[in-house]
Amino acid sequence: MKKMLLGMLMLCVLILSSCGYTMQTRADLPFQDIAIGKIENKTYEPKLQDRFNTALADMFAEYGFNLTSSARYRLEGEILKFELTPTAEQNLVAAQYEVRIASNFRLYDTQTKSSIQLMNVSSPFLQSFGSTGSIGNVMASKETSTVAAMRDIARSLVSNIVYNAPRDITTILIKTDDITDAQLFAKRLVAQKTDLLSAYIFSRFSPSGQKALFDNSKIQNTELVFVLTRELNSLIQQGLLYERERFEGVRISEETNSLLMSNPGGFQLIRLNRMLLHDAYPDAVKKPAQVKW
């Protein structure tokens, strides 16, 4: 019996391998401990955060993570939208509904006090259900669909971390010692002129960040470095920095261009933006270190 079970297991492994799948183990996880922080429900649908916390805890356990409040990384976020929309009618009465949920989440590093936006998880997740029968049946179907949507979101989040996150997520962010010449950088961003990239970066800074750059000669260099680090880390998580016109005249390295051509998302997109900043401002921003994935 044991030999038969072993043989079946080996056969499954071979089939999965031939189809391009790999067997995921705890050793493959970017980190093994994680905490679930505050999940804020910004909708009028009650107890969504409770349903999501349950789905998330189950999904982390399914992938092999340890849930512990003392973990270095903590998942936080918001449920932004919950909509129940009729999609079909029968005799002028809604016969089918669609549950639409939108959310936004980030990983917070308790050691460095920095966070990374988890991209590709804020798009709406859809679940449809019929509305035939009594109101009790309709409400039960709605609950089932809502729970299923919560599980879809949780699975997307956890799989994004498992398959895309580096071993140390902070290695793709900018650190204060990565800014080698804060004064030069600030002056370039403020001067702008015909520099479309500098103008764009400056426009995406917060009002307080822009003011600090204007006052760069009046504040201490350490404070200016901190401001630039904070603002740039926010910028590189807001979408692709590259546009051909912005980078006109910038020598993009082969490594950066290779990553750019792969059209990356999530953590790799943040790293790409980090590399683009170095290529554009080599005298002010260090080349990013190698990242272990």
FENBEL-V241416 format. One record per pair of residues at least 4 apart in sequence whose ideal C-beta (glycine too) atoms are under 7 Angstrom apart, sorted by sequence separation. I is the first residue (numbers start at 0). J is the second residue. If there is no record, write none. Layout:
BEGIN
i-><I & I>
j-><J & J>
END
This chain:
BEGIN
i-><0 & 1 & 2 & 3 & 4 & 5 & 6 & 7 & 8 & 9 & 10 & 11 & 12 & 13 & 14 & 16 & 23 & 46 & 47 & 48 & 49 & 50 & 51 & 52 & 53 & 54 & 55 & 56 & 57 & 58 & 60 & 88 & 132 & 134 & 135 & 136 & 137 & 138 & 139 & 140 & 141 & 142 & 143 & 144 & 145 & 146 & 147 & 148 & 149 & 150 & 151 & 152 & 153 & 154 & 155 & 156 & 157 & 158 & 159 & 160 & 164 & 173 & 180 & 181 & 182 & 183 & 184 & 185 & 186 & 194 & 195 & 196 & 197 & 198 & 199 & 204 & 206 & 207 & 208 & 209 & 210 & 214 & 218 & 220 & 221 & 222 & 223 & 224 & 225 & 226 & 227 & 228 & 229 & 230 & 231 & 232 & 233 & 242 & 243 & 251 & 252 & 253 & 254 & 255 & 256 & 257 & 263 & 264 & 266 & 267 & 268 & 269 & 270 & 271 & 272 & 274 & 275 & 276 & 277 & 280 & 15 & 42 & 59 & 88 & 89 & 108 & 132 & 165 & 204 & 218 & 235 & 241 & 246 & 251 & 258 & 263 & 25 & 60 & 88 & 108 & 165 & 178 & 191 & 15 & 40 & 59 & 87 & 107 & 130 & 187 & 191 & 211 & 277 & 40 & 85 & 87 & 106 & 201 & 215 & 263 & 276 & 277 & 39 & 86 & 105 & 106 & 188 & 258 & 277 & 12 & 38 & 56 & 86 & 105 & 187 & 191 & 277 & 85 & 86 & 105 & 106 & 129 & 84 & 105 & 128 & 188 & 189 & 211 & 259 & 38 & 83 & 84 & 104 & 128 & 188 & 258 & 274 & 38 & 273 & 83 & 84 & 128 & 211 & 104 & 128 & 258 & 35 & 82 & 270 & 102 & 103 & 126 & 208 & 241 & 80 & 81 & 102 & 255 & 35 & 80 & 101 & 254 & 255 & 270 & 35 & 80 & 126 & 78 & 79 & 101 & 126 & 208 & 79 & 100 & 189 & 255 & 78 & 79 & 99 & 100 & 124 & 188 & 189 & 77 & 205 & 33 & 76 & 77 & 99 & 204 & 252 & 51 & 76 & 98 & 124 & 185 & 251 & 76 & 97 & 98 & 124 & 250 & 75 & 76 & 186 & 239 & 249 & 48 & 74 & 75 & 97 & 185 & 249 & 33 & 35 & 47 & 203 & 74 & 75 & 95 & 96 & 120 & 240 & 31 & 32 & 33 & 34 & 182 & 236 & 246 & 31 & 34 & 47 & 72 & 73 & 95 & 96 & 200 & 203 & 235 & 241 & 28 & 32 & 94 & 95 & 120 & 240 & 28 & 34 & 41 & 42 & 72 & 73 & 94 & 120 & 33 & 36 & 41 & 44 & 71 & 93 & 94 & 235 & 25 & 32 & 36 & 37 & 38 & 39 & 40 & 41 & 42 & 71 & 182 & 185 & 235 & 32 & 33 & 34 & 35 & 36 & 42 & 71 & 117 & 120 & 181 & 38 & 119 & 30 & 33 & 86 & 30 & 117 & 181 & 98 & 181 & 184 & 96 & 231 & 98 & 178 & 181 & 199 & 98 & 100 & 175 & 178 & 195 & 196 & 98 & 102 & 175 & 178 & 195 & 196 & 100 & 104 & 115 & 175 & 174 & 173 & 113 & 115 & 83 & 111 & 173 & 113 & 173 & 108 & 172 & 108 & 106 & 36 & 196 & 50 & 54 & 58 & 62 & 171 & 50 & 54 & 58 & 184 & 51 & 55 & 59 & 171 & 50 & 54 & 58 & 62 & 171 & 183 & 184 & 173 & 183 & 51 & 165 & 51 & 163 & 164 & 171 & 180 & 163 & 180 & 163 & 179 & 178 & 179 & 159 & 178 & 179 & 177 & 177 & 170 & 113 & 171 & 116 & 170 & 115 & 165 & 166 & 165 & 165 & 29 & 28 & 29 & 29 & 29 & 23 & 119 & 118 & 119 & 118 & 118 & 115>
j-><4 & 5 & 6 & 7 & 8 & 9 & 10 & 11 & 12 & 13 & 14 & 15 & 16 & 17 & 18 & 20 & 27 & 50 & 51 & 52 & 53 & 54 & 55 & 56 & 57 & 58 & 59 & 60 & 61 & 62 & 64 & 92 & 136 & 138 & 139 & 140 & 141 & 142 & 143 & 144 & 145 & 146 & 147 & 148 & 149 & 150 & 151 & 152 & 153 & 154 & 155 & 156 & 157 & 158 & 159 & 160 & 161 & 162 & 163 & 164 & 168 & 177 & 184 & 185 & 186 & 187 & 188 & 189 & 190 & 198 & 199 & 200 & 201 & 202 & 203 & 208 & 210 & 211 & 212 & 213 & 214 & 218 & 222 & 224 & 225 & 226 & 227 & 228 & 229 & 230 & 231 & 232 & 233 & 234 & 235 & 236 & 237 & 246 & 247 & 255 & 256 & 257 & 258 & 259 & 260 & 261 & 267 & 268 & 270 & 271 & 272 & 273 & 274 & 275 & 276 & 278 & 279 & 280 & 281 & 284 & 20 & 47 & 64 & 93 & 94 & 113 & 137 & 170 & 209 & 223 & 240 & 246 & 251 & 256 & 263 & 268 & 31 & 66 & 94 & 114 & 171 & 184 & 197 & 22 & 47 & 66 & 94 & 114 & 137 & 194 & 198 & 218 & 284 & 48 & 93 & 95 & 114 & 209 & 223 & 271 & 284 & 285 & 48 & 95 & 114 & 115 & 197 & 267 & 286 & 22 & 48 & 66 & 96 & 115 & 197 & 201 & 287 & 96 & 97 & 116 & 117 & 140 & 96 & 117 & 140 & 200 & 201 & 223 & 271 & 51 & 96 & 97 & 117 & 141 & 201 & 271 & 287 & 52 & 287 & 98 & 99 & 143 & 226 & 120 & 144 & 274 & 52 & 99 & 287 & 120 & 121 & 144 & 226 & 259 & 99 & 100 & 121 & 274 & 55 & 100 & 121 & 274 & 275 & 290 & 56 & 101 & 147 & 100 & 101 & 123 & 148 & 230 & 102 & 123 & 212 & 278 & 102 & 103 & 123 & 124 & 148 & 212 & 213 & 102 & 230 & 59 & 102 & 103 & 125 & 230 & 278 & 78 & 103 & 125 & 151 & 212 & 278 & 104 & 125 & 126 & 152 & 278 & 104 & 105 & 215 & 268 & 278 & 78 & 104 & 105 & 127 & 215 & 279 & 64 & 66 & 78 & 234 & 106 & 107 & 127 & 128 & 152 & 272 & 64 & 65 & 66 & 67 & 215 & 269 & 279 & 65 & 68 & 81 & 106 & 107 & 129 & 130 & 234 & 237 & 269 & 275 & 63 & 67 & 129 & 130 & 155 & 275 & 64 & 70 & 77 & 78 & 108 & 109 & 130 & 156 & 70 & 73 & 78 & 81 & 108 & 130 & 131 & 272 & 63 & 70 & 74 & 75 & 76 & 77 & 78 & 79 & 80 & 109 & 220 & 223 & 273 & 71 & 72 & 73 & 74 & 75 & 81 & 110 & 156 & 159 & 220 & 78 & 159 & 71 & 74 & 127 & 72 & 159 & 223 & 141 & 224 & 227 & 141 & 276 & 144 & 224 & 227 & 245 & 145 & 148 & 224 & 227 & 244 & 245 & 148 & 152 & 225 & 228 & 245 & 246 & 152 & 156 & 168 & 228 & 228 & 228 & 169 & 172 & 141 & 169 & 231 & 172 & 232 & 168 & 232 & 169 & 168 & 107 & 279 & 145 & 149 & 153 & 157 & 266 & 146 & 150 & 154 & 280 & 149 & 153 & 157 & 269 & 149 & 153 & 157 & 161 & 270 & 282 & 283 & 273 & 283 & 152 & 266 & 153 & 265 & 266 & 273 & 282 & 266 & 283 & 267 & 283 & 283 & 284 & 265 & 284 & 285 & 284 & 285 & 288 & 232 & 290 & 236 & 290 & 236 & 290 & 291 & 291 & 292 & 160 & 161 & 164 & 165 & 166 & 161 & 264 & 264 & 265 & 265 & 268 & 269>
END
